[in-house]
Every structure is written in structure tokens, then in C-alpha cells.
Amino acid sequence: MGAERLSGFVRVVVAALATATVGCGATAGRARPVAGVTARPRHVDVVHAMTTPARRALVDRLRDRNPAPLGSRWIVNEEALSGSLTVVDPFAGFLRRARREITVRAPREGGALSGAAAAESARAFVKRNADLLGLPRHVVPALAERVRAVEPADHAPPRAAWAVRFDASFASKGYEAFKEIDNAADVEVFVDDDGEVSSFVNLSRIHPHLTIDTRPALSEDDPRLLAKLVGRRLFALDARALGGPPRPVRELPRIPLGQVRADDVTHVQLVIHVATGPALAWLTYRLAYFIEIAKPVALDDDLGGVDASGAASPPQFHFFRWVVDADTGDVLEDARPPIWGAVDDGP
């Protein structure tokens, strides 16, 4: 059984993504659709990572839209721009972090900058650059706002006085029922003591505009949906009463639980599954089913049956969760075997 589990974010990632899928034209600052595809499957979207020129174009747009005095232009980590996820989200096509070059500026007139004034400046910056930050225009007015004084751990520019964090959750348009691809805006803007925005960190998780048909080829009660699961042998891992130091997962003894049966299924849910390509070269969004089954705990394994007082306790179960293709029933993510007791998750 594989060690992968169903994810919402990309997790990656994950994790946070924005606006290019198969069938959409590629433009500067957006991820590229798969080249050479003339007819894509109804239930799959594939998003390729942005090219280096497209990533640089995003930085240029930031500079053009936010002009700064000579010696104080917006800069990014050039070494990380082409191959890292820290500067640009390569699938969503938005900036994750940038800062202005440090330069000598005149002190602010009128006394110290208030938190309210800093928040006003930061919100204006986010509104002006919403698309570069991966935020839909309609989300910007609803962003929650939190203002705090800059702390040493922020590693902010020397004159940064206030940090203003904006966040909001919102559904992917047209896929409101698929909570696993809900979006989360999370942008922190640093404002200098003269009211100028000097840097930002964007931890948003944004999914691209999808064109997936949500009508699966297999219905929830179609026997083909379980055909590649039924008959699989299951086991739990036993980490109880281990003597000595913790042991790696692969060395734990197994508790046999028999085979998967159709009547073991406790939950079936239509989802949109996200998988990464090699070296994060692309993301694949696919219509799928989340399938959960439960296997009862064997009473003679001392894992259930009576409670501490000796009275009968409720039945206990081991749960297994798979993700299968909504058209073919092929397994996309295998179940993780349950573990009883403390265990070292190291290699």
C-alpha cells in the first residue's frame, strides 16, 4: 500500500495555483497548457509550469505598475526565479515574494505612521496588484485585515514599521461543491515608516480556472468503481508494546485484516484529485472518487471488546482510504495502512 493520502492544497503545495489549463491560450505571466493537445479528456486538466521568460514578465509587470525612485526598484531572488516555488507560483502565475531595494529616503513628515495609515497603504497596494498576487478582483474587498508592528523575526526591510496581513477563503468558481480545491488568500504586506510598501510575502493557495466536466462516467453505485479494490488484502501495522527504541514503519509487524469487500465501503465522494508531475513540471487535475472502507478490529488482538471497567465497548474499526479515477476505477492514490500505537515515522 502506498503512503500517499488524499490532499486538498497543494498542498502544495502546494500547494496555491491560478489561471492556466489545457485549452486556454498561454499569455505572459500565466502557466502554459500542454503543447500539442488537440482534444483533451473531459475529466482532466493538465497545467504546465511557467517558462522562465513568463516568470520574468511577472516581475517586469510589478515594476511597471509600481514605479519607484532610482535605486529603490522592486527586486526578487534571481537565483530562485527560474526553478523555485518561493518567488513565483509556476502553475498559478502569480508572485510569492518581492522587495524594494534599500535606498536613503527623507523621513516622513507629520510624525510616526499609524497602523490605520499603514493598512490603507497596504490595501491600496493589494488592490492595484491583485492579478499579480493571484487574487480575483471580487475577493479583494472581502479580504480580512490584521495589522501588527514589525518584529525582528520578519526579516523585513530596515524601515519597515508595520505588517498588514490579508486573508480570505473562497471557492473555485463553478466547483463550489468540491471543497478540496477551495482557495485561500494569504498575503502579508510590509509598510515602511513613511507609508511606502517595501516588501510582501504571498502564501496564498489558489487553484487555476478549470474546465473539467463534473459528470463522471461511473456512478457511485457502479460495480466497476470498486472492481480494482475488491479482493485486495489489507493489514494494519502494530506499534503497541514495542520494546527498546522506536522502529521505522517498514519494520512494524502486520495485523492481517482480510480482503476488501464491497460491503466494507462506508463513504464514497466525488472529488477533484490533484497530482504533481516529475520535478514539478506540471499538475494534473482529475475527476475522481474518494472511497473509504472500514475493517473491524479483531477482538483476539486485544484491540477492542471491553473498556477499562470490563464492560463491553463499542466496535472499533480500521479505516482505509483510496482515490480512484471517476471514469475507469483505476487507483490514483493508494490507502495508507493504519498504525496502532506510537511509531517513529522516519526512514
N, C-alpha and C positions, 0 to 999 in steps of 0.2 A: 504494500500500500504506500502510496506517495505521501510526502509530508506537506503537500500544499493544502491550502484551505481557501474557501470562498472569500473573496475580498470585495470590499466596496470600492479605493482610493488609491490607490494607486498610490492604490496605496502608493502607491507610487505612486509611491508613489506616489510614488507615486506619488501614486500617486497620483493632481490638479491639472487640467487639459482644456484646450479651447477649440479651434474652428476649422479643421480641415479633414475631410473624409473622402473616400473613393467617390468619384462622380462630381466633386466640387473642383472648380478651377483653382490652380495654385497662384497665389499672389505674394508679393514681398511681405515678409513678416508672418506668413502662415505656413503650416506644415503642408507637405506635398502629398497628394493622393498617389496610390500605386500606379507606376508607369505602365503603359501598355494594356491596361484593363479596359475592355470594351463593354462588357456586360457583367456586372457584379452580382453575387448572390443576394437574394432579398433580405437575408437574415444576418449578413456580415458587413461590417465596415472596417477597413484597414487604413491606419494613419501612419505615414512615414515621418521620420524625424526631419526637421528643417535642415536645409543646407546651410553652410557657413555664410554665404552671401546674404541669405534671408535673415539670419541672426544679426548680422552686422547692420542690415537695413533697419531692424527694430531700434538699435542703438542710435542710428542716424535720425530716425523719426523723433526719438526722445529729445535729442539735441535741438532739432529744428523747432519743435513745439515749445521748448522751454529754454529760450536763449539766455545765456549767462555772460557776465563780463569776461573779458580776455583773462585767461589764467584760471577760470572757475567753471570750465565746461563740465558736462556730465561724462563720467568715465565708468568703465566696467573692468572686471578682471579679464584681460585679453587672453591670458593663457587658458582660462576655463571656458571661454566663449564658444569655441567650436565643438568641444566634446563633453562638456559637463552639464549637469542639470541645475547648477547653482546660479547661473547668470540668466539663462533663458529656459523656459519650458519648451522643449523642442517639438512637442506634439500640439500644444495649445497655441503656441506662437505668441507668448507674452513674456515680458521682462520680470525677473525674480528679484534682482537687486542692482542698484547703481548708486553712485555718489558723485558729488561735485568735487572738483579739485580744490584743495585748500588754498585760499588766497587772502591777502590782507584787505579788510573792508572797514569802512568807517563804523563807529559804534552807533547803535540805534538811538534816535532822538526820542525824547518823551518818557524815559525811564524803562524799567525792565518789562519784557514782553510777558503778557499774561497768558495763562493756559487757554483762555477762551480765544484770544487772538491767534495763538498757535494752531488751535483746532480749525479756525476759519481758514487760515492759510493752507493747512494740510488738506482740508476737504476740497478747496478750490483746485489744488494740485491733482487730487484723485479724479475729480470730475473732468478736468481738462485732459487727463491721460488715461481715461477709463479703458479704452480699447488696447492701449499698450500694456495695461496691467491685467488684461484678460477679463474685465468686468463688463457685463452688459449694461447699457445706459440706464435701463429701467431699474437696475439693482442699486445704483449709486445713491439715490435719495433715501433708500431704506437701510443704508449701512449704519450699524450701531457704532458709537464713537466712545473711546476711552482715552483720556489724557493723563499723562503722568510725567514727572520730571525725569530727565535722562539720568541713567545710572552708569557707573564705570563698566559694568559687565556688558553694556550695549555696544561698546567699541564704536561709538558714533563719532562724527567729525568733532574737532575741538570746540567749536562754538555752538554745537547742538545743545539746546536747553530743554526742549520738550519732545516727547514721543507720543504720537497720536495713532492709536490702533483702530482700524475699521474692520468690521466683520459682519457677515450675514450668511445665512444658508438659503439656497433656492434650488428648485427642481430643474432638471433639464427639460427644456420646452418640448412638449409632445410626448414626454416619457415620465410624466408625473407619478405614475404607478410603480416605477422602478427606482426604489429608494437607494439601491446600491450605486446608482450613478447620479445621486444628488450632488450638488456643488456646494463649496464652502469658500467664500471670500474671506481673506485674512491678510490685510496689508498694514504694515506699520511704517509711518512716515516720521522722519526726524526733522524738526524745525529749529533753525539757529536762533540765537538771541536777538537778531534783527528781523525775524519774521520770514527769512528765506528758507525754503525747503532744501536741505543739503544731502539727504540720502533716503532710501526706502528699502524695506525688506518685504518681499511678497511671498507668503507661504500658502497662497490660495490653492485649492484643488478644484479645477474647472475642467469639465469634460467637453469634448468637441460637439459641434452640431452633428447629430446622427441622422441617417436616412434608413434605419433598419425597420423593416416591416415586423410588427409585433404579433402577427398571426402565425403561430408555429405550425409546422407540417404535422407534428404529432400532438395529439391532445393529451391531457393529463391522465386519462384512463386508457390510453392506447397501450397494449401489452408490449409493443416494440420499445417503449420508453424504458422499460426495466429489463429488456432482453439481455443486455450486456452486463447486468448486475446480478440477476438471479443466478444462484449457483456458486457465487464467489465464496470462498472460505474466509471467515472472519476470526479475528483474535484480538484480545486486549493485552496490554503489557502490564506485568505485575511488578510494581516498585515497593510493595509492602515488605516490612521486616527485613530490609537489606542490612547485612552486617558490614562494617567497615566503611570506607569512603563511598560517596555517591558513584553510581555507574552510568555510563553512557546509555542512551535509549536502545541502541542496537544490541546491547548485552543483556537486556531485561528478559526474564522468562515470559513465555507467551501463555495466555489463557485461551484455549480453543472455544469458539462460540458457535460453531456450526456454519451453515451456509446461508446466504441471503435468500429469503423467500419473499414473494410478492406481498404477503400479508404482514411482513415486518415493517412496511412503509408507514411512517407516521406523518410525513409532511412533504408536499410537492408544491413548488412555487416557480412560476415563470420569472426569469431574471435576464439581465444583460451581463454577460461574462466578459471580463477584460483580461487579456493576456499580453505579455511583452514578447517581442521578437528578440533574437540574439543581439547582444551588445546594445540593447535598447534602440535597435534600428527602426522598429515600428511597434504599434499597438494594434491588437485585433479586438474589436467589439463583436460579440456573437450572441444571438438569442439562444438561451439555454434554459434548462430546468435545474433547480436546486432540489435534491432528493435526500431526505433524512430517513433513516431506519433505526429501530431500537431492538436490541437483543437483551433478553432478561439475564440478570446476574444469576449464576448457578449458586444455589444455597449451600452446596457442599464445598464451595470455595471460601466460605466464611466471609463473604462479601455482602451478606444481607440475610434476612429471615427473621431476626429478633433484634430488639433495641437493647439499650443498656440495662433496662429493668427486667429483661427476659420476655417482654410482651412481643407479639407479632408486629413486625414493622412493614411498611408499605413495600410493594415490589420495587426493586431497583433495576436500572437498565443501563446498558452501554449504548451510546449513540454514535452513528456513523453518518457522514455527510458527503455526498458526491455532487458534482456538476456535470450534466450530460447535455449533448447537443440536442436542440429542440427539433431538428429535422431528422436526425439519424439515430439518436440514442447513444452515440459514441461518448466515451468518458473523456471529459475535458480536464477535470480535476479529481484526483482520487481521494478517498477518505483517509483521514489520519486515525490510526488506532488509538483508542482511549488508554490512558495510563492511570493506574491506581497507586496512590501514594506519592511522596516526594521523589523527584528524579532530577539528575543533572542533565540539562539539555545540550551540553557541549558535545563536541565531536567524539 
